[in-house]
Amino acid sequence: DANYQITQNNRLSLSTAFGFDRYIEHPEIAPYGSSGFVLNVLPGSTIAFDVKAGPVYFTLYNRFSVRPATRNDFAVSQNQLFGVFQNDSGLAANWRINSDWTLALNYMHSFTNSLSEANSSSSGNFDEFNRVTDSIHGSLTYSPTGTWTAGFEGGSTLVEYETDFNADGVLNNAGVFVVIPIGKTTYLRAAAGAQIFEFDEVDDPVLVGANPFGGPDLSADEIFGNTGDNSDLSDFYYSLTLSNRLNSRVTQSFS
């Protein structure tokens, strides 16, 4: 972690964590990289610029990660390893409207690309997992006494895949939340709402492999042109989080 205070209201910060995996006995199955060495950059690694403009705090950020992922096509093929690079760029704003109300908004553009050609499909890659998302989320918070808090939260995300294997869609959610103090250092947060995940209609899956039962090395995209999944995912959600500050440096939470 590092940060540089440019002015009283402007700050540049960097936060990251990284490491290596080494496939010693079977380097040929490494999800990406060469000679069995795999670089991992943990999700949440961020370069951010904070600036204050009147009552509004802005954060311009870029998050990035490099990590291995797995795909399991059940009876169609064995587990497959591949690498994923993800980059999120966005702008967040927090506006203290008055002593009681606060509005927070966040826009993010994200793309995910597969990295490896090893252990992949007949096309030599995992392009069906490449995707771009654009999302905007926000919350309106009311805290009249500075102790308990209530508010509304919601957002919308547009998902577009590079290939037609997975269906594009729009993911919406909206709900309410409340934060209640329990004692001096313990807080309970409760949230509930609805999510409406709607995906584009796709054609019935078509066999594209010459022999769909040719062996365990076949993957799903070698047999089907798409998932054939036309179902939406709409349901209610709820969450409870209990957090407690043990001292000035340590906080624990249970969700």
C-alpha atoms as one frame of an Amber mdcrd trajectory, in Angstrom:
protein
   0.000   0.000   0.000   1.211   3.498  -0.796  -0.350   6.946  -0.993   0.771
  10.475  -1.773  -1.097  13.509  -0.455  -0.876  15.917  -3.397  -2.877  18.681
  -1.716  -5.128  18.862   1.318  -8.050  17.460  -0.721  -6.233  15.439  -3.414
  -4.583  12.078  -2.861  -3.043   9.433  -5.129  -2.960   5.877  -3.775  -1.867
   2.392  -4.829  -2.873  -0.898  -3.234  -1.929  -4.337  -4.528  -0.873  -7.829
  -3.580   0.772 -10.357  -5.857   2.542 -13.671  -5.822   3.559 -16.692  -7.869
   2.426 -20.283  -8.204   4.921 -22.887  -9.392   3.743 -26.094 -11.073   6.765
 -28.258 -10.282   5.859 -31.778 -11.366   3.434 -30.928 -14.198   4.268 -27.471
 -15.623   2.307 -28.334 -18.768  -1.006 -27.924 -16.912  -0.246 -24.405 -15.656
  -3.275 -22.251 -16.547  -1.067 -19.540 -18.078   2.508 -18.345 -18.030   5.597
 -20.225 -19.137   7.633 -23.030 -17.545   4.920 -23.598 -14.959   5.295 -20.171
 -13.291   1.979 -18.406 -12.733   1.692 -14.750 -11.690  -1.266 -13.807  -9.506
  -2.366 -10.212  -8.919  -5.088 -10.300  -6.291  -8.535  -8.793  -6.972  -8.843
  -5.406  -5.332  -5.459  -4.160  -6.552  -6.206  -0.492  -7.206  -4.764   2.773
  -8.412  -7.003   5.615  -7.204  -7.121   9.407  -7.232  -9.272  11.141  -4.609
 -10.403  14.738  -4.956 -12.847  16.942  -3.044 -15.005  19.478  -4.894 -17.193
  21.396  -2.481 -19.455  18.942  -0.618 -18.703  16.105  -3.078 -15.847  13.600
  -2.804 -14.774  11.967  -6.071 -12.634   8.871  -6.550 -11.272   7.984  -9.986
  -9.970   4.418  -9.858  -8.647   1.492 -11.849  -8.718  -2.017 -10.379  -6.973
  -5.004 -11.942  -6.318  -8.673 -11.256  -4.625 -11.690 -12.830  -5.768 -15.031
 -11.483  -6.357 -18.664 -12.438  -9.887 -19.940 -13.003 -11.477 -23.323 -13.628
 -14.260 -24.604 -15.814 -16.068 -27.859 -15.219 -18.328 -29.111 -18.010 -19.437
 -32.062 -15.901 -19.835 -35.149 -18.072 -18.630 -33.362 -21.191 -15.026 -32.833
 -20.144 -12.634 -32.834 -17.257 -11.804 -29.765 -15.201 -10.000 -27.142 -17.277
  -7.655 -24.438 -16.021  -7.210 -21.074 -17.666  -6.046 -17.608 -16.700  -8.188
 -14.491 -16.343  -7.222 -10.844 -16.578  -9.841  -8.399 -15.292  -9.719  -4.615
 -15.345 -12.281  -2.287 -13.742 -12.228   1.466 -14.388 -14.666   3.767 -12.679
 -15.667   6.978 -11.010 -17.278   7.092  -7.574 -18.905  10.136  -5.981 -20.106
  10.749  -2.431 -22.256  13.828  -1.801 -23.090  14.925   1.727 -26.337  16.709
   0.866 -26.873  17.939   4.411 -26.362  16.696   7.954 -28.977  13.953   7.466
 -28.755  12.812   3.837 -25.893  11.364   1.779 -25.950  10.280  -1.884 -23.349
   7.863  -3.278 -22.972   6.899  -6.962 -20.499   4.637  -8.744 -20.023   4.024
 -12.465 -17.713   1.210 -13.584 -16.567  -0.148 -16.942 -15.051  -3.624 -16.715
 -13.592  -6.158 -19.125 -12.460  -9.735 -18.563 -10.161 -11.645 -20.931  -8.891
 -15.221 -20.844  -5.117 -15.567 -20.892  -4.307 -19.170 -21.681  -4.417 -21.438
 -24.680  -3.394 -24.458 -22.628  -6.000 -27.160 -21.898  -8.504 -25.191 -23.944
 -11.103 -25.991 -26.555 -10.724 -26.719 -30.237 -10.613 -22.977 -30.932  -7.471
 -22.799 -28.782  -8.759 -20.367 -26.166 -11.521 -19.557 -23.708 -12.975 -16.610
 -25.596 -16.507 -17.555 -24.561 -15.676 -16.146 -21.114 -14.448 -12.781 -22.423
 -16.969 -10.103 -21.492 -17.510  -6.383 -21.020 -19.766  -4.879 -18.348 -20.972
  -1.343 -17.710 -22.654  -0.703 -14.398 -24.006   2.110 -12.278 -24.899   1.673
  -8.628 -25.987   4.081  -5.952 -27.384   4.540  -2.480 -29.309   7.268  -0.671
 -28.627   7.263   3.067 -30.562   8.935   5.904 -28.906   9.293   9.313 -30.604
  12.015  11.418 -28.823  11.335  14.700 -25.462  10.037  13.499 -26.040   6.694
  15.224 -28.580   4.677  13.195 -28.787   4.755   9.396 -31.410   3.769   6.812
 -31.489   4.080   3.062 -32.154   2.840  -0.441 -29.691   1.012  -2.693 -29.828
  -0.194  -6.265 -28.107  -0.470  -9.587 -28.009  -1.822 -13.117 -25.316  -3.715
 -15.050 -25.140  -4.398 -18.783 -23.241  -7.610 -19.630 -21.964  -8.332 -23.149
 -19.996 -11.462 -24.045 -17.473 -11.567 -26.886 -18.960 -14.743 -28.352 -22.496
 -16.123 -28.560 -21.787 -19.058 -26.236 -23.209 -17.177 -23.217 -26.198 -14.849
 -23.432 -25.859 -11.098 -22.952 -28.071  -9.569 -20.302 -29.070  -6.759 -17.965
 -28.749  -7.232 -14.197 -30.901  -4.956 -12.008 -31.277  -4.804  -8.249 -33.018
  -2.503  -5.776 -33.598  -2.642  -2.047 -33.467  -1.010   1.373 -31.024  -1.260
   4.257 -30.685  -0.205   7.873 -27.692  -0.001  10.223 -28.417  -0.108  13.949
 -25.881   0.290  16.784 -25.840  -2.449  19.411 -23.746  -1.117  22.253 -20.887
   1.312  21.710 -18.750  -0.633  19.234 -21.134  -3.154  17.616 -23.385  -2.559
  14.601 -26.014  -4.656  12.859 -26.683  -4.077   9.156 -29.766  -5.590   7.524
 -30.644  -5.318   3.829 -33.362  -6.748   1.596 -34.610  -6.219  -1.914 -35.165
  -7.746  -5.328 -32.869  -8.650  -8.200 -34.051  -8.932 -11.796 -31.482 -10.575
 -14.071 -32.765 -10.711 -17.654 -30.789 -12.374 -20.450 -31.196 -12.325 -24.217
 -32.984 -15.172 -25.931 -30.617 -17.654 -27.571 -31.286 -20.299 -30.195 -31.490
 -23.957 -29.301 -27.980 -25.432 -28.955 -26.621 -26.926 -32.179 -24.023 -29.669
 -32.355 -20.826 -28.334 -33.897 -18.464 -31.204 -33.026 -18.082 -34.080 -35.465
 -18.325 -36.615 -32.666 -19.932 -35.299 -29.469 -18.986 -38.504 -27.665 -15.421
 -38.600 -28.925 -13.810 -38.568 -25.519 -13.313 -36.682 -22.245 -11.133 -34.004
 -23.857 -14.089 -32.409 -25.647 -15.341 -29.215 -24.046 -18.816 -27.718 -24.144
 -18.045 -25.158 -26.837 -16.767 -27.951 -29.099 -20.166 -29.627 -28.921 -22.631
 -26.770 -28.642 -22.670 -23.381 -30.309 -24.184 -21.841 -27.147 -25.421 -22.807
 -23.715 -29.062 -23.019 -24.787 -29.975 -21.361 -21.499 -32.860 -18.882 -21.899
 -33.738 -18.611 -18.224 -33.768 -15.323 -16.320 -32.650 -15.087 -12.694 -35.100
 -12.961 -10.706 -35.517 -13.348  -6.979 -35.426 -11.619  -3.625 -32.256 -11.104
  -1.612 -31.491 -10.360   2.005 -28.381 -10.031   4.141 -27.384  -9.546   7.773
 -23.960  -8.334   8.919 -22.820  -7.974  12.532 -19.602  -5.968  12.955 -17.641
  -5.166  16.097 -14.616  -2.939  16.678 -12.331  -4.697  19.155  -9.895  -1.777
  19.433  -8.528   1.109  17.384  -6.866  -1.281  14.908  -8.920  -4.481  14.785
 -12.505  -4.985  13.574 -14.362  -8.263  13.143 -17.567  -8.976  11.230 -19.962
 -11.879  10.739 -22.310 -12.006   7.724
